[in-house]
Structures are given as structure tokens and as C-alpha cells.
């Protein structure tokens, strides 16, 4: 909240008067980005919602995006989406149904229109379905969302991201717990830390909302999945991962709801169990410059709108 307050005041000119220097804008963006990364203010650097209301299909989406106000209506409806994919991208698509008896169906098509994979679930109450795929070609890919029986209407949330994300994650350091939330159905929050071979680490994940079923997955620097577990959160629950690291490099983690249908708060902490336990350097994700660039554009744009001068 301090970061947001200072940024707003800065944009209003309360701290800088009516003239803003470009270097000052860049410094502010860099500072804000560093604070967010260090404090874990966002669980992903790039994570945004797309309101589908009134949009023409196919709707363009990007990695890290999720939909709002998406619905199949009537039951024979098919919603179309498109995204740019690169050969070798490992992605996950999640569709969480929010309406009883709605059976969401995902179809993934390559640039030529060939169906690569379909996945569905049965929604006697509500259900969520995920589709994991490594792309074989580069170009515009397509997603079709429908009811598997073509006879039920329903609301849903679509979420897409690379899985695990190679660059869209929040860094986490030893003994620097992060408290945040899974903000929409199907949400996945990614974290990463620098690990040293011969070191033991413990990751504690605690759900803080009823019915949230925290799920933790961890990949080593080679991309191999080395931990995958969850706990059922009828009330609240927690899980721990004790790892003896055999490689030095970047370890990535994903936190989600195991059923992909609940939202809620959680806390996660990384600690060193044995070894040298030297302070681990906090990695900076490749998405951080994009975040900083967005801040620069936001601040500069608002200053121009208010009639202020930006000097080089």
C-alpha cells in the first residue's frame, strides 16, 4: 500500500511539482519494480484479466491471462480464442466451470486448424478441466470452449500460461515469507529461487481460506518435476516439501488449487535446512523489464494527460 500511495502521489506531482524528468520516471519504475519483486506484491509479474463482454471472436489472449464474464449461451454455443505460440512452449489451459451441469470442453488447435488435444469434465455440480500441451509449431493457435454435450449453458473462467512459466514468476529468498492469494478460478502463481547443490531446503505452503486445496509443484534447473503434492482444505491445511538439492541453478514452483475451482489466501516460505546456507541471490525474472516498461508508460501517459511537461 505504501508503494501504491507513493506512486499515486508522484504521478499527481505532489512530490515533484509540475515538471517530471524522464530519468526520474525510469528511476520510479525501477524502484517500484524492485519493491514489488522483493516484497512479493504480485505472484506473477504479468497476470491480467480479459473481460470478454462484447468482444469479437476469436478473442486474442496471451500467456498469463484469464477471462472474466465468459459464458457459453445457449448450450450449442462455442467460444473461440487465439494466441501466439512458439514451438517448444509447454503450456497449460484451464477452464473452470461456474454453473451446475455445465461440462466444459477444451479443444486446442494448431495454426493449420488440426486438433492437438481435447479435454473435458462432467459438471453434475461444477467442475474444472486442464489441458497440458507442448507446442510443435510456431504461429497462431486456437482454443474452442464449449459444453461437451452441446446442451448446457454456463459461465466459466479460462486461464492460460506456460507451465511451468520460464520467465513470469516472483522471486523468493530464504526466510522471506510471502502472503498473497489465488485470485481467480484456475489461477497458478509461480515463484523461483536460486538453489545451490548440496543444500537442503524446506518450502512450507499454508492455505488460509476454507475450501482452498493448496497444490505445490517444484521443478529443478533441468525442468524435471521433483515435487508434486496438495492437501484437502475443507477448513484450512498446509504442506511441506523437504528437498536435498543436487543441482545448482533456478528452481521454479507453482502454487494453485488442486481442484482448479477455488480461490483464497495462502502463505509460502523458503528456508535452508542444511549446507552452507549462504544468502541465495534473488533471481530477476525476464518479465520484470516488461513490468517496469509498463510503469514507465503509465506514469508518462498520465503526466501527458494532465498537461504536465516531461523533460529529457
N, C-alpha and C positions, 0 to 999 in steps of 0.2 A: 504493500500500500504506500510506503514511503517513496518507492521508485515511481509509482504512477503519479503521486502528488507532485513530486519534483518535476517530472516530465511535463505535466499539465501547466504548472506554474512557469516553467521555462518557455513553453510554447506561447503562453499569454504575454510574455515579455516582462513578467514581474521581477525576474532576476537579471535580465539583460537589457532592459529598456526597449526601444523600438527598432534597434538595428541588430541584426544577427549575422555573425561571421560564419562562413562555411566550415572553417576548421572547428568552430565551437559546436556546430551541428554534428559533425563527424565525431567529435570527442564525446558528445552526449550520447550518440547512438552506441558508440563502442562501450561507454561506461554502462549504459542500460543493459546492453547485451551481456557484458561480463557479470553484472549483478544478477541478471536472470539466470545465467548459466550456473553461477556459484550457489545461488540460493534455491535452485530447483523450482523457480516460479512457474515454469511450464514443463510438462512431462515430455513434450516434443517441441522442437524449435519451430517446425512448420506443422500446424494442425488447424484445419479450418472447416467451417460448415458451409454447405451449399444449399440454399433454400431453393427447392425445385419448383416452387409455385410459379406457374405461368411460363416456365422455360420450354423452349422448343427442343424436341428430341432429334437425334441423340444428344443428351446433355454431356458436356465436356467436364470431366473430373480429373484430378491429379492425385498422385500419391500423397497420403496424409489427410485426405479429405473424407468427410462424411456428409450425408444428406440430412436435411430437415424437411418436414411436410411432404414426404414422398408417400405415394399410395397407389395401389392397384385398384382401379374402379372404372368400369364394372369388373366382374371376375374374369372376363375374357381379355382384359387389358394386358399389354406388355409394355414395360418401360425400357427405353433404350439409353445407354450411356456409352461414351467413348473415352479412351485415354491413350496417351503416348507411352509405348513400352519399348524397351531395348532388349535385344537378345541376351539371355542370361539373367534377366531380372527374375528374382524369386519373389512372388507376391502372394498376398492373402486378401481375399474378398470376403466380407462378412455381411450377411443380410439378417437383421433381427426383426422378426415379425411382432407387431404390437396388437394384433386383432385375433380373437378366438376363431379357430377353424381355418385361418389363413395359412396355406402351406407354401412358403416362399421357395421359389425355384431360381437358381442362378445358372445362366449359360454364358460361357466365356468363348469368344470367337477371335481368331487371328485376323490380320489385315485382309486376308482373302475371303473372310467370312466363314471359314471352316470352324466347326465347333471343337474346341480343345477339351472342354470338360463341362459337365453339368453336376450340380449338387442340389439336394432339396431336403426338407424336413417336414414332419407331419405335425400340424398345429391343432391338436384336439383342444388345447388351451392356447398357448402361444409357443413359438419355437424360433430358434436361430440356426442358421446354417453357414458354414465357412467353406471356402474353396481355396486350396493352395496349388500354385502352378509356377513352374519355371518357364519363362517365355523362350521360344526357339527362334523368333524373328523380331526384327525391329520395324516399328511403324504404329499406326493407329489400330488399337484393339477395341473390341466391342463387348459390352455386357448387356444381356437381356434379363430383366427381372419380371417374374410372373407368378401366378398361382399354379401349382403343379397339376391341379385338376381343372383349371380354367373355369372354376365355378364359385370361387370365394373372393370377395373384395377385402382389402385390408391395408393398414398403414404399416410402414417399415422404415428402418434406417439402414442405409448402405454405407459401409466403411471399406476403404481400400488403402493398402500401404505395401511397401516392400517388406518381406518377412524372412529374417529379421532386417530391420532397416539398416543400411550401411552407413547412413550419414544423418538421419533425422532422429537424434536421441539427445537426452540430457546427461551430462557427465555427473558422476557421483564419486566422492572421495571418501577415504576412511573416516569413520566416526563423524559423518556429516549427514545425519538423518534427514530425509525429505518426506514431507507430508503433502499430499495432493489428492486428486480424485480421478476416477474414471467417469468422464463427463457425459458420455452418451453410450447407448447400447452398441456393443461390438467394438468399443474403444480398446486400443492397445497403446500402452505407454512404454517407450523404450528408454533404457539407460545404458551407460557404458562406463567401464573403469579400466585403468591400466594395471595389469597384473604382472607379477614377476615370478618366474619359475622357482619352485622351492618354497613358495609362500603358501600358507593356509589362510583362507578367507571364510567368513560366515556372512551370509545375506539373510537378514530377518525381514519378513514381509507380514504385516498385520493389517487385516481388514478392520475397518472402524464403522461400518454400516451394516445393519441387519440384511441378510439375504445375499450380500456380496460374497462370491466364492473366489477368493484371490487365487490366481494361477501365475506361477513363476516359471519362466523358461530362460535358460542361460546357454550361450554359445561361446566356445573358445576361439582363439585368434584364427584358427583354420576354418571356422564356420561350422564345426561339429557341435551338435546339441549335446550338452553334458549334464543338464538337469532339466527335469520337467515334472512338476507336481502342483497340486492345488489342495485346498481344504474347503469343506462344505460350510457355508456361513449361514445356517438357519438363524443364529444370533450373530456373533462375530467369531472369527478364527484367525489363526496365524500359522505360517510355515517357515522353516529354516532350511537353508542349503549350506552344508559344510563341504568345502572344496579344497583339495590339495592341488595347486596349480602346477602343471608340468610344462607349460609354455609361457613365454613372456610375450606380451602384446595386449591387444584390445579385446576385452571380454564384453559381450553385449547381453542385455537382459530385456525380456518382455514381461510386462505385467498386464493382466486382463482379468475379466470374469470368466470362469471356466465354462459357464453356460452361454456366454456372449449375449446375455439378455438383462443383466443387472448393472446399475451404476452405483457409485458410492465412494467413500473416502478410504484412504489407506496411508500407511507409513512404511517406508523402506529404509534399511540401514545396512551399510557395508562396514565390516570390521576385519582386522587382521588377527588371526588365531595363533600363528607361529611363523617363524622365519625371521628375516631381518626387520620386517615391519617398518621399513623406511617409508616416509611420506610418498604416496603414489602420485605421480604427476597427473593432474586432471586433464584429460584429453579435450580438445575442442572439436566439435562435430563440423563436418563440411557444410552443414546447413546454417551455421552461425553467421557467416558473411551475408547470406540471404536475409536473415532476420535483421542484421544491422542495416543492410541496404533499405529494407522496408521502413525502419525507423527514420532513416535519413530522409526518405521520400515523404513520409508522413509529416515530419516536422517542417521540412522545407515547403511542402504544399500548403500546410495550414498557415505558415507565415505569409506566403504569397497571397492567399485568400484574404488575409486580414489587412493587406495593403502595406505590410512592412517591407523593408529593404534587406536583401541578402547580399552582402559584400563578399567578393572573392578574397 
